Amino acid sequence: MQLLGDLSPEQFLRDYWQKKPLLIRQAIPGFLSPLSPEELAGLACEQEVESRLIFENAGGAPWQLETGPFDESRFAALPDSHWTLLIQKANQLLPELAEFLQTFDFVPGWRTDDVMISYAPIDGSVGPHLDQYDVFLLQGLGQRRWQINTGDFDEAARVAGTPLNILAEFEAEQEWILQPGDMLYLPPNVAHYGVALDDCMTYSIGFRAPSHAEMLSAWVDDHVTRLKDSQRYTDPDLVLQEHPGEITATALQRVQAILQEQVSNREQNHRWFGRFITEPAAHLAYENRVETPLTDAQFATLLQSADALYRSEFSRFAFIRHAQDIGLYVDGVEISLGHEHEKLVALICDQRVIVTEQLTPLLRHSGAITLLTRLYNFGALWFGDESDED
């Protein structure tokens, strides 16, 4: 695999990441889609799968959207062209894609979102649009023509009468036809327009980019729960004002000091961010996510006969080196550990498939098996011969 072509990961991050598009011919030479269009349609009929159909023109209305799950009869009634089927979070459904995501580990894991798969017959598209995140577009089947424009677009300039954010005007600056195994990287806010030239499947590897509004809202929600009702604005040095209706500079300084006190605790903010950025996209019951929790001894016995542990694609992992401990963050929960567990924690967070041979020398520290057992009982880790459907 030559995922970045002739570029090293360091060169890609320096010269392209969040800077400019990059076309990589045969990023995965001879790539064969692990899923057929028929199998993708089958997934779209399942209740727990997030799926969408997008039509360029439906009943005379431009760019219309239908959400799944779909009945099999819906696919039999589709037109021959100008529509697209999309499946989100495909890495949670196909183990092959979970391992495939590991090849993108030159980007921090906490930035990784999911793999989306799209199928379109000839002329199928989701229209010209902008994304607010980085994306790699890997051609999996057939051919797709991609056009891009790196200029500035007015976000209000959308096609009216559609639930989709389709650009009303789009003029291509560059254009390529991608074959299976070719891949196009696009930074945020690069307008792009992909059209299927025949039966076509595209694998989109997207990366998380929480908005400032989302982060600040979550930070406030977290922090207000830690404040006591007795913590209030005070002004024991209040003096007579010339104008009672004026908010004076002294009062504003007190307000600024209150706000500054809350945001200045760096470690508290770092721990909050670890919890925030690993929260699952949809709420999942965190405790006892396996039907029958194991004891440490039972887990250790299973681990001895296993080739590897697998991270659940429904879970998110990250760690932070704090001064006093290592913070392991899994699905929005912080687990504080001694620094002797740093290599174990790093291995768990770095690898989607954790080879037992790599784990064994790291289990000598007290509490290591207890940690792995806890993560297993959470449902965040599993053995490869189990079903990952929780």
Backbone torsions as a table, in degrees:
resi	resn	phi	psi	omega
1	MET	NA	131.3	178.0
2	GLN	-123.1	63.4	-166.5
3	LEU	-52.3	-36.3	-177.8
4	LEU	-107.9	20.2	179.6
5	GLY	66.1	-128.9	-179.2
6	ASP	-86.0	-0.3	-177.0
7	LEU	-89.1	143.2	169.2
8	SER	-81.5	159.6	175.2
9	PRO	-54.8	-38.6	179.5
10	GLU	-62.8	-42.2	179.4
11	GLN	-66.2	-40.7	179.6
12	PHE	-62.4	-47.5	-178.6
13	LEU	-64.1	-37.4	-178.1
14	ARG	-71.5	-41.6	-168.8
15	ASP	-103.3	-20.9	-172.8
16	TYR	-124.8	-39.6	-173.4
17	TRP	-56.0	119.2	-178.6
18	GLN	58.7	25.2	179.5
19	LYS	-124.5	-53.1	-177.2
20	LYS	-156.5	156.9	-178.7
21	PRO	-67.2	159.4	177.4
22	LEU	-145.7	126.2	173.2
23	LEU	-97.5	128.2	-179.8
24	ILE	-119.8	107.4	177.4
25	ARG	-73.7	131.4	178.3
26	GLN	52.1	51.1	173.5
27	ALA	-58.7	-36.3	173.7
28	ILE	-127.8	91.1	-176.4
29	PRO	-57.9	134.3	177.7
30	GLY	67.9	25.4	-177.6
31	PHE	-60.2	130.3	175.8
32	LEU	-116.8	125.8	-179.6
33	SER	-59.9	127.4	178.3
34	PRO	-72.8	-3.0	-176.4
35	LEU	-133.5	137.3	176.0
36	SER	-89.8	161.0	176.0
37	PRO	-55.9	-37.5	-179.7
38	GLU	-66.0	-39.7	178.8
39	GLU	-68.2	-35.8	176.8
40	LEU	-63.3	-43.2	177.3
41	ALA	-62.7	-37.2	177.3
42	GLY	-61.9	-41.2	177.2
43	LEU	-62.7	-36.9	-178.3
44	ALA	-66.7	-12.9	177.8
45	CYS	-89.6	-7.7	-176.9
46	GLU	-87.0	140.8	-172.3
47	GLN	-60.2	-39.6	-172.5
48	GLU	-86.1	-1.2	-177.1
49	VAL	-95.2	131.8	178.2
50	GLU	-84.3	111.9	-174.6
51	SER	-135.6	154.3	180.0
52	ARG	-144.4	149.7	168.9
53	LEU	-116.6	132.5	178.6
54	ILE	-121.8	128.9	-178.3
55	PHE	-115.7	131.5	177.6
56	GLU	-65.0	-33.9	177.4
57	ASN	-149.6	120.4	-179.9
58	ALA	-130.9	113.6	179.5
59	GLY	63.0	31.1	-180.0
60	GLY	85.4	-3.8	179.0
61	ALA	-101.5	136.0	-177.3
62	PRO	-77.7	143.0	169.8
63	TRP	47.7	74.6	-179.4
64	GLN	-103.6	153.7	-173.0
65	LEU	-123.9	136.0	169.1
66	GLU	-124.0	140.5	178.8
67	THR	-110.4	145.4	-179.2
68	GLY	-82.8	-176.7	6.3
69	PRO	-72.9	153.1	-177.0
70	PHE	-108.6	154.1	172.0
71	ASP	-85.4	147.9	179.6
72	GLU	-54.3	-33.4	-178.2
73	SER	-64.6	-23.7	-179.5
74	ARG	-65.5	-38.4	-178.8
75	PHE	-71.0	-32.7	178.1
76	ALA	-65.9	-24.5	-176.4
77	ALA	-96.4	3.4	-177.2
78	LEU	-73.2	150.3	176.6
79	PRO	-69.7	174.2	-176.5
80	ASP	-79.2	-14.1	-174.8
81	SER	-154.7	173.9	170.7
82	HIS	64.1	39.9	172.1
83	TRP	-147.3	162.7	-178.5
84	THR	-141.3	138.5	172.9
85	LEU	-106.6	131.8	-178.3
86	LEU	-122.8	136.1	175.3
87	ILE	-122.8	121.7	178.1
88	GLN	-88.5	158.8	173.6
89	LYS	51.9	43.8	-178.7
90	ALA	-65.3	-24.3	178.6
91	ASN	-66.5	-19.0	174.9
92	GLN	-80.3	-13.7	-175.6
93	LEU	-104.8	-28.5	-176.0
94	LEU	-123.0	113.2	179.3
95	PRO	-55.9	-31.6	-179.4
96	GLU	-60.4	-35.8	-178.2
97	LEU	-76.0	-29.2	175.9
98	ALA	-61.9	-44.8	177.8
99	GLU	-69.2	-34.7	178.0
100	PHE	-60.4	-38.5	180.0
101	LEU	-61.2	-26.0	-179.5
102	GLN	-61.0	-27.2	-178.8
103	THR	-69.6	-11.6	178.7
104	PHE	-99.9	25.1	-174.6
105	ASP	-76.3	6.1	171.0
106	PHE	-75.5	-9.7	171.2
107	VAL	-105.7	136.4	-179.0
108	PRO	-51.4	137.7	-175.9
109	GLY	-60.2	-32.1	-178.4
110	TRP	-70.6	-12.9	175.8
111	ARG	-86.3	-15.6	-177.2
112	THR	-73.0	135.6	178.3
113	ASP	-103.3	-81.6	-176.9
114	ASP	-159.6	179.7	172.8
115	VAL	-110.3	123.3	174.5
116	MET	-105.8	137.6	177.7
117	ILE	-114.5	134.0	175.7
118	SER	-122.2	143.4	171.5
119	TYR	-122.7	139.7	176.1
120	ALA	-146.9	139.1	168.9
121	PRO	-77.3	-174.8	-178.2
122	ILE	-53.9	135.4	179.6
123	ASP	70.0	8.9	176.3
124	GLY	-72.9	144.3	-176.8
125	SER	-163.2	166.5	169.4
126	VAL	-111.5	12.6	175.4
127	GLY	84.2	163.8	176.0
128	PRO	-70.8	130.4	-175.2
129	HIS	-157.7	172.7	175.4
130	LEU	-114.6	146.6	169.4
131	ASP	-115.7	149.1	-179.6
132	GLN	-94.3	17.3	-176.8
133	TYR	-143.8	165.7	176.7
134	ASP	-76.0	146.8	179.6
135	VAL	-149.3	140.8	170.2
136	PHE	-107.3	128.5	-177.0
137	LEU	-111.1	103.0	-177.2
138	LEU	-98.7	125.2	178.2
139	GLN	-77.6	123.9	-175.5
140	GLY	-106.8	-26.6	-177.9
141	LEU	-156.2	139.6	176.4
142	GLY	68.1	-158.0	-177.0
143	GLN	-127.0	143.5	175.3
144	ARG	-134.8	135.6	175.1
145	ARG	-92.5	124.1	176.8
146	TRP	-109.1	131.9	172.8
147	GLN	-121.0	141.8	-179.4
148	ILE	-133.4	160.1	173.5
149	ASN	-144.0	122.6	-176.0
150	THR	-93.6	8.3	-179.6
151	GLY	-75.4	177.3	177.6
152	ASP	-86.0	136.8	-179.8
153	PHE	-121.7	140.3	175.2
154	ASP	-74.1	119.3	-176.7
155	GLU	-63.4	-20.1	179.6
156	ALA	-80.1	-12.2	-176.0
157	ALA	-82.9	68.3	-178.3
158	ARG	-108.9	156.2	174.9
159	VAL	-66.9	126.7	-177.7
160	ALA	-75.3	153.8	173.6
161	GLY	77.5	21.9	-179.8
162	THR	-136.3	144.8	177.0
163	PRO	-78.6	-1.1	-177.0
164	LEU	-102.2	152.6	179.8
165	ASN	-89.9	72.1	-179.0
166	ILE	-94.6	131.7	178.8
167	LEU	-68.8	131.6	-178.7
168	ALA	-70.0	-31.7	179.3
169	GLU	-129.9	135.2	179.7
170	PHE	-149.9	128.5	176.5
171	GLU	-127.2	126.0	-174.5
172	ALA	-73.7	133.9	170.5
173	GLU	-93.4	-39.9	179.5
174	GLN	-135.5	155.8	-176.6
175	GLU	-148.8	137.8	177.1
176	TRP	-141.1	154.5	169.9
177	ILE	-109.5	122.3	-177.9
178	LEU	-99.0	135.5	174.6
179	GLN	-102.9	164.1	176.9
180	PRO	-52.1	130.0	-177.5
181	GLY	97.0	-18.8	174.9
182	ASP	-76.6	151.9	-178.0
183	MET	-143.3	140.4	179.2
184	LEU	-118.4	125.6	174.0
185	TYR	-98.4	134.8	177.5
186	LEU	-128.9	126.3	172.9
187	PRO	-71.9	171.6	176.9
188	PRO	-60.4	148.8	172.5
189	ASN	65.7	22.8	169.6
190	VAL	-95.8	117.1	-179.6
191	ALA	-66.3	134.3	-178.9
192	HIS	-143.4	153.6	-173.3
193	TYR	-145.3	109.7	-179.5
194	GLY	-110.7	131.8	-178.5
195	VAL	-128.7	128.9	179.1
196	ALA	-70.5	133.0	177.1
197	LEU	-95.5	-12.3	174.7
198	ASP	-163.1	-167.1	176.3
199	ASP	-57.7	121.6	-162.4
200	CYS	-138.0	135.9	172.2
201	MET	-127.7	135.7	179.8
202	THR	-127.6	136.1	177.1
203	TYR	-104.9	118.3	-177.7
204	SER	-106.5	117.7	178.4
205	ILE	-100.6	108.5	-174.4
206	GLY	-104.6	155.9	-177.8
207	PHE	-124.2	141.5	-175.8
208	ARG	-71.3	140.2	176.0
209	ALA	-144.5	80.2	-177.9
210	PRO	-61.2	137.7	179.3
211	SER	-72.2	158.6	176.6
212	HIS	-60.2	-39.1	179.6
213	ALA	-62.2	-43.2	179.2
214	GLU	-63.0	-43.8	-178.6
215	MET	-66.4	-46.1	-178.1
216	LEU	-65.9	-39.5	178.2
217	SER	-61.7	-45.1	179.9
218	ALA	-66.9	-38.2	178.7
219	TRP	-62.5	-45.2	179.3
220	VAL	-63.8	-46.5	179.5
221	ASP	-56.4	-39.3	-179.4
222	ASP	-71.3	-42.8	-172.2
223	HIS	-76.8	-32.8	-177.3
224	VAL	-65.3	-26.1	179.1
225	THR	-71.1	-15.7	-178.0
226	ARG	-95.4	-5.0	-177.4
227	LEU	-94.6	141.0	177.2
228	LYS	-85.3	151.2	179.3
229	ASP	-64.2	-23.7	-179.0
230	SER	-76.2	-12.9	177.2
231	GLN	-80.1	102.2	-173.7
232	ARG	-135.5	166.9	175.2
233	TYR	-65.0	131.4	177.5
234	THR	-133.0	154.0	177.9
235	ASP	-149.1	65.8	-179.1
236	PRO	-64.0	-18.1	179.3
237	ASP	-99.0	23.7	-178.5
238	LEU	-60.0	135.6	177.0
239	VAL	-121.8	161.5	-178.8
240	LEU	-63.0	130.5	179.7
241	GLN	-98.9	149.6	175.0
242	GLU	-67.2	-38.7	-179.4
243	HIS	-122.6	109.6	-179.4
244	PRO	-61.0	-25.0	-178.0
245	GLY	-82.7	-2.9	-177.2
246	GLU	-89.8	135.4	166.9
247	ILE	-88.8	109.4	-171.3
248	THR	-78.7	167.4	177.3
249	ALA	-61.9	-34.6	179.3
250	THR	-65.0	-43.1	178.5
251	ALA	-64.1	-41.5	179.3
252	LEU	-65.3	-33.8	176.4
253	GLN	-65.1	-37.9	177.3
254	ARG	-63.8	-44.0	178.7
255	VAL	-61.1	-44.8	179.5
256	GLN	-60.6	-38.3	-179.7
257	ALA	-66.4	-37.8	177.4
258	ILE	-62.4	-47.3	-179.7
259	LEU	-65.5	-42.9	-177.3
260	GLN	-64.1	-36.6	-179.9
261	GLU	-60.6	-36.4	-178.0
262	GLN	-75.2	-36.9	-175.0
263	VAL	-88.5	-9.8	-172.5
264	SER	-85.7	-8.8	-179.9
265	ASN	-82.1	93.9	-172.6
266	ARG	-62.9	-46.7	-176.8
267	GLU	-63.7	-40.1	177.6
268	GLN	-61.0	-41.4	178.6
269	ASN	-67.8	-37.9	179.0
270	HIS	-64.3	-42.8	179.2
271	ARG	-65.9	-38.9	175.5
272	TRP	-59.4	-45.1	-176.3
273	PHE	-64.3	-38.1	176.8
274	GLY	-58.8	-42.4	177.7
275	ARG	-68.2	-44.7	-176.5
276	PHE	-61.9	-48.5	-171.0
277	ILE	-75.5	-14.4	178.5
278	THR	-102.8	2.7	177.1
279	GLU	-61.5	135.3	179.2
280	PRO	-65.5	152.7	-177.3
281	ALA	-60.1	-38.5	175.9
282	ALA	-119.4	146.6	-176.7
283	HIS	-62.6	128.5	175.8
284	LEU	-124.4	138.6	175.6
285	ALA	-62.0	122.6	-171.9
286	TYR	-83.8	-45.5	-177.0
287	GLU	-78.0	142.5	172.4
288	ASN	54.0	50.6	179.6
289	ARG	-81.4	-5.3	169.6
290	VAL	-102.6	149.2	-175.7
291	GLU	-63.9	-41.9	-178.0
292	THR	-125.3	97.4	179.2
293	PRO	-59.7	146.6	179.9
294	LEU	-98.2	154.5	168.4
295	THR	-80.7	167.4	176.8
296	ASP	-57.6	-42.1	-177.6
297	ALA	-66.8	-41.2	178.9
298	GLN	-64.3	-42.0	179.1
299	PHE	-64.4	-43.7	-179.7
300	ALA	-59.9	-38.1	178.6
301	THR	-64.6	-43.9	178.1
302	LEU	-64.7	-39.0	-177.9
303	LEU	-64.4	-35.0	-179.0
304	GLN	-61.2	-31.8	-177.5
305	SER	-100.0	2.8	-177.7
306	ALA	-98.9	144.7	176.1
307	ASP	-78.8	-29.3	-175.4
308	ALA	-160.3	160.2	167.2
309	LEU	-106.5	146.9	-179.5
310	TYR	-117.8	135.5	172.5
311	ARG	-77.8	136.9	175.7
312	SER	-68.3	133.1	177.1
313	GLU	-73.3	-6.6	174.3
314	PHE	-85.1	-8.9	-176.8
315	SER	-109.6	156.8	176.6
316	ARG	-122.7	137.2	-175.2
317	PHE	-124.4	143.5	170.1
318	ALA	-163.2	162.1	174.1
319	PHE	-140.0	156.0	178.6
320	ILE	-132.4	134.5	174.0
321	ARG	-83.5	105.7	173.8
322	HIS	-93.0	166.8	-178.5
323	ALA	-63.1	-41.1	-173.9
324	GLN	-96.4	-17.8	-174.7
325	ASP	-160.5	177.8	170.7
326	ILE	-103.8	125.3	177.6
327	GLY	-96.2	114.1	173.1
328	LEU	-96.3	126.9	-176.9
329	TYR	-117.4	121.0	-178.5
330	VAL	-135.3	118.6	177.5
331	ASP	52.4	42.5	175.0
332	GLY	81.9	4.3	-179.7
333	VAL	-112.2	137.0	178.2
334	GLU	-96.8	131.8	173.0
335	ILE	-119.0	114.8	-178.0
336	SER	-88.3	130.0	-175.9
337	LEU	-134.1	156.2	175.9
338	GLY	-69.1	157.6	-177.3
339	HIS	-64.3	-18.5	177.5
340	GLU	-65.1	-16.2	-179.7
341	HIS	-96.0	10.1	-174.1
342	GLU	-59.6	-44.5	-178.8
343	LYS	-65.6	-37.9	177.8
344	LEU	-65.0	-46.5	179.9
345	VAL	-62.8	-42.7	179.3
346	ALA	-61.8	-41.4	179.5
347	LEU	-63.0	-43.8	-179.8
348	ILE	-62.7	-41.6	-176.9
349	CYS	-78.9	-25.2	-177.3
350	ASP	-83.3	-33.9	-169.3
351	GLN	-112.5	129.2	174.1
352	ARG	-75.3	-30.1	173.8
353	VAL	-117.2	117.4	-172.7
354	ILE	-105.7	105.1	-176.4
355	VAL	-68.9	131.2	-176.5
356	THR	-57.3	-36.3	179.9
357	GLU	-60.0	-33.9	176.9
358	GLN	-74.8	-31.2	-177.5
359	LEU	-72.3	-40.3	-168.2
360	THR	-50.0	-49.8	-178.5
361	PRO	-67.7	-13.1	-177.8
362	LEU	-93.8	-1.3	-176.3
363	LEU	-92.5	2.9	-176.6
364	ARG	-73.5	-21.9	-179.5
365	HIS	-77.7	140.3	179.5
366	SER	-60.1	132.2	178.4
367	GLY	97.5	-9.4	-176.8
368	ALA	-65.7	-48.0	179.3
369	ILE	-64.6	-38.5	178.0
370	THR	-59.6	-41.6	178.1
371	LEU	-61.8	-49.6	-178.7
372	LEU	-63.3	-39.1	178.2
373	THR	-62.8	-42.2	179.0
374	ARG	-61.4	-44.8	179.1
375	LEU	-65.4	-36.9	176.0
376	TYR	-63.5	-46.2	-179.2
377	ASN	-67.0	-27.8	172.7
378	PHE	-67.0	-26.1	-172.1
379	GLY	94.4	5.9	-178.7
380	ALA	-81.4	-23.5	174.1
381	LEU	-123.5	150.4	177.3
382	TRP	-152.7	161.3	176.3
383	PHE	-88.6	148.4	-171.3
384	GLY	-62.3	-17.0	-179.0
385	ASP	-94.7	10.9	178.9
386	GLU	-104.0	169.3	176.2
387	SER	-90.0	132.7	-179.6
388	ASP	-102.5	59.5	-173.3
389	GLU	-108.9	4.0	-177.5
390	ASP	-79.5	NA	NA
